[in-house]
Amino acid sequence: MFLTELFGFFSISALTMWAFLMAFFFNVFVYSLDVKRGTTLLLSSFIMMVSYSSSDYFLTWLSIYNITYLDWVIYDLATIICLFISLGFIRKTSDSFLYLIIGLSINLLLTLSMHIDMFIYGNQKPWIFWDIYTISVFIIDLTMVVALIVDRDFLGLHKLKSKTLSYFKSNDTHKLI
């Protein structure tokens, strides 16, 4: 009964943390088989596993104050910075890297919106945005886990990025006539 009260009967954050742990173990296995070496995949999955593990349990257990949404925003920002630092060391990215950066950025914006809603505007009654936040963050987290495991452009983000960049490079939209 104590463990159920402490962790909850079904904790979504624990499931997400476990999923990132499994993605890291899978990438260690793939790395040891010499299939995906020389990319940021192993380091990215390690950073995501450490980030979600430490922010979920260790930060909430060791914290001397209640965790706010602003703490999660800072944590997502720190994770994005760590991913870019890892890119600076390895200099070769994997397909999942874009998914991680976009997913963490969307989570950061949603969490910042929740912080503004609850602590700046003072909303205390649940409304539709709170449900959208919960479902969106969970889906984005699972999408990042799938991206780490599959390491493919399964949503077409890389194609969208290249088409968008080629559009702005080919057109002289920035010049005035």
Disulfide bonds with the S-S distance in Angstrom:
none
